[in-house]
Amino acid sequence: MGQILEVRGLTKRFGGLTAVNDVSFAVNEKEILSVIGPNGAGKSTLFKLISSFLKPTTGEVTFRGERISNQAPHIAARKGVVRTFQETTIFRNMSVRDNVIVAHQLRARASLLGFFMGSAEARRDEARFAESADEILAFLGLDGIGNELARNLPHGHLRALGIAIGLATNPTVLLLDEPFAGMNHDETMKAVAMVRKLRERGLTVLLVEHDMPAVMKISDRIVVLNFGEKIAEGTPSEIQNNQRVIEAYLGVEDEAIGL
């Protein structure tokens, strides 16, 4: 499998603070790659740069050889690079199914006026979106709760709904922001299985995560940041035995970082 996304010399400065400093790595097609590091390492900023929510100070991000950095986030998303958020994109007073239907709007063929006027194209879009939403919910095992209001969902199902919303945009590369945060062991194992299913669906997955046992279990490769710089890259076993990674986590119990 070839490279699908490449980060080249990515740097982001906020005034005198360098949040990400000359970071480079490539992501292979249908790979699960995790970005880890201590708090303040620059992980969230890196994700925002990759998904075009921030413009880099220097460097670039390319998707299938085409530069996507410095473009608007919705343009990067239309090309296939989509970032999910923890819970901010969920309409809590809408049903699970309606949340996923609404998320399809990026794929609409009808104009906004067409939806307002109820044009034939808009009706076809609505039918397609409903059918796709049902397929996504079934794929993620959420079809039994499609009519539930999002505000009534337990934590694990809320995270799964966030992934369903991301899938509605028809991504090629899906960036997951702490998909296992706040979950107990059983919920985490279900979420790990769900992320693996995304790869089986043909997606490439990047994730930022603090749950090191889950990261070590799910990742093909891992990129480690510390103070905005990449200090290591490799397979889970290589990362577990990397002295620079161990030193970056000084003060943290070995069991907590999977070492």
Secondary structure by P-SEA (a helix, b strand, c coil): ccccbbbcbbbbbccccccccccccccccccbbbbbbccccaaaaaaaaaacccccccccccccccccccccaaaaaaacbbbbcccccccccccaaaaaaaaccccccccaaaaaaccaaaaaaaaaaaaaaaaaaaaaccccccccccccccaaaaaaaaaaaaacccccbbbbccccccccaaaaaaaaaaaaaaaaabbbbbbbbcaaaaaaacccbbbbbccccccccccaaaaaacaaaaaaacccccccccc
